[in-house]
Amino acid sequence: MFAPETLYDISYGVYVITTKCDDTLAGFVSNTLMQITSSPVRVVTMVSKDNFTCPLIEKSGRFNVSILSAGAPKGLVSTFGYKSGRDTDKFASIAYETDSRGIPFFKQGVVSVLGCDVVGSTDFETHMMFVGEIVSGEKISEEKPLTYKDFRNIYKAASPKNAPTFQQKPNQAKMEKDLYVCDLCGYVYDPEVGDPDSGIAPGTPFEEIPSNWVCPICGVDKSHFTKK
């Protein structure tokens, strides 16, 4: 018998993978990055074929990795993790810089940035695996890197649906309290906890949350929440 929660014990970091193809910028949140060789220094990352960024990396042959810190702003995670570049300009509201190749990267909420050239790729049906040779690297801060476990605990959200670690929502029978789950990102609103960062005090029933409140992770309104 397979218990999906066992996968949560596998160690991951959390990253924003970005690229530039012609004049188009793209990027997404990923938790799959692994160093595979030391000379030359190479890493691999997995990108869903449904992701707007995937064909752009294939065409450009380049990508950057912004390694997120434990203090990464929710806006960065929500914008690049739960929105699509097909219908949203993700870079319009997030401060970023570009390297000498014009590829964007981030400094706020980031510990390090890597610049990679694609030297190989493998098709895994739903995802493409890109092998990147590191051509540049910059240390941004001494903060603690954000782990996938921290991500789940801090942001109280599920993996983006295109992530290799995406899991379906928990079985309703396992939910003992009246929780409200965001249909888009999986954020769980617990009335006992509230959302203090947005001015919603602990103990506030979901029905009493003001109509202008939005999901703190992906920004959708209350109509996108389902009672569990």
DAHUVEN-V809799 format. One record per run of one state. SS is the DSSP state (A for helix, B for strand, O for the rest). FROM is the first residue (numbers start at 1). TO is the last residue. If there is no record, write none. Layout:
ss->SS from->FROM to->TO
ss->SS from->FROM to->TO
//
This chain:
ss->O from->1 to->3
ss->A from->4 to->9
ss->O from->10 to->12
ss->B from->13 to->13
ss->O from->14 to->14
ss->B from->15 to->21
ss->O from->22 to->23
ss->B from->24 to->30
ss->O from->31 to->32
ss->B from->33 to->38
ss->O from->39 to->40
ss->B from->41 to->48
ss->O from->49 to->51
ss->A from->52 to->60
ss->O from->61 to->61
ss->B from->62 to->69
ss->O from->70 to->73
ss->A from->74 to->82
ss->O from->83 to->96
ss->B from->97 to->98
ss->O from->99 to->103
ss->B from->104 to->105
ss->O from->106 to->109
ss->B from->110 to->124
ss->O from->125 to->126
ss->B from->127 to->139
ss->O from->140 to->144
ss->B from->145 to->145
ss->O from->146 to->146
ss->B from->147 to->147
ss->A from->148 to->155
ss->O from->156 to->171
ss->A from->172 to->174
ss->O from->175 to->179
ss->B from->180 to->182
ss->O from->183 to->187
ss->B from->188 to->189
ss->O from->190 to->194
ss->B from->195 to->195
ss->A from->196 to->198
ss->O from->199 to->199
ss->B from->200 to->200
ss->O from->201 to->205
ss->A from->206 to->208
ss->O from->209 to->213
ss->B from->214 to->214
ss->O from->215 to->220
ss->B from->221 to->221
ss->A from->222 to->224
ss->B from->225 to->227
ss->O from->228 to->228
//
